[in-house]
Amino acid sequence: MLKRILFPFFPILLLISLYQFNSQPVSTYRLGVLSFPDFFSGTELTRDTTRLPRVEIIQPDSSVSPEVRDYLVQGIGFMYKFYITKFDYAFPKDLTVKIRVYRDLDDYRAYTSQVASSPIASHIGLYIHRLQEIVVWQGPDTVRFTKTVFHETSHLLLRSQTHYCPRWLNEGLSEYFEELDVTGAVPVVRAQVVKDKRLKKRLPNGELPALEEYLTQTNRQWSRHDNHSDAPRTMAWSLVYYLMDSPKGQVVIKDMLDYYRTQPVDTAQSLRVVNTFAELDSFASPHAETAVSFEGNWREWVAQERQEQPLSAEPLPKNHLASVRKWLAMKWEE
């Protein structure tokens, strides 16, 4: 019934979508298939990947070497491009990634206890959204330090244009980019071996929740479980790593982020997006239950050996017809 009602309007929606992709200005806000210029906001946005964010390192009691600073700038620049080209983000032209670095752990804890609502003692890095500032304990391990900065930078980039995001997706992306390596000719992300082994051991024994239950948790529920179990974060990393393993999966993440940039809180949306893309992008066979098939495919993937993932900041190919179909499915399909 719904499809018959919407069919006469489909050509109009298609033309709007084509116009959006072909004549989209540098900076826009999106609402469904429509675009609105950024004069509705006080901050001018851009998708210009040649204009990288400024990285400001504040060092009250530490000294980050020039080599480490250059590596951080390179990695942050790549993540910035990736969010634009793969996730369709637009950032303020004056975006600054501000990183406050403490060498002394007690000083780090003293500062975060003042500025964070509920700092966790075991954490060595935080993104404070109201200050738009990353706070990190430097420590003696440079690799761990750079990973923490990349982890928190993903939070900063995501939250810069998304007020609400499911915790599993937000933390999953940060856990993913934590393993970014930009030392080679091609940036790569490596698997988190400990989490991967943990899943391989627990998943066959039924020690993890079903995906439908996991994906529809509220952020409060997810955080409560995360405070006393490593399962929520382990699953978040695994699902993002699984999706990022293919262009189709990257589109799933892009679509979820796009929805949460423009829509109110909706705990069921993650599941609906997975279902929609399972149907439209062949994650599952046309006659299968899509959520079940997606979970089955993910479980099979978990059992396989992990490979590092080479990343490119080249834009994903756009399929205008599929874009409109996905939008319709997300808005009206129940």
Sequence and secondary structure as in RCSB ss.txt:
>XXXX:A:sequence
MLKRILFPFFPILLLISLYQFNSQPVSTYRLGVLSFPDFFSGTELTRDTTRLPRVEIIQPDSSVSPEVRDYLVQG
IGFMYKFYITKFDYAFPKDLTVKIRVYRDLDDYRAYTSQVASSPIASHIGLYIHRLQEIVVWQGPDTVRFTKTVF
HETSHLLLRSQTHYCPRWLNEGLSEYFEELDVTGAVPVVRAQVVKDKRLKKRLPNGELPALEEYLTQTNRQWSRH
DNHSDAPRTMAWSLVYYLMDSPKGQVVIKDMLDYYRTQPVDTAQSLRVVNTFAELDSFASPHAETAVSFEGNWRE
WVAQERQEQPLSAEPLPKNHLASVRKWLAMKWEE
>XXXX:A:secstr
 HHHHHGGGHHHHHHHHHHHHHH  SSEEEETTEEEEGGGSSS EE  TTS  EEEEE SS    HHHHHHHHHH
HHHHHHHHHHTT   EETT EEEEEEESSHHHHHHHHHHHSSS  TT SEEEETTTTEEEEE  S HHHHHHHHH
HHHHHHHHHHH S   HHHHHHHHHHHTTEE SSSS EE   HHHHHHHHHHGGGT S  HHHHHT  HHHHHHH
HTT SHHHHHHHHHHHHHTTSHHHHHHHHHHHHHHHHS   TTHHHHHHHHHHHHTTSS TTS HHHHHHHHHHH
HHTS    EE   S     HHHHHHHHHHHHH  
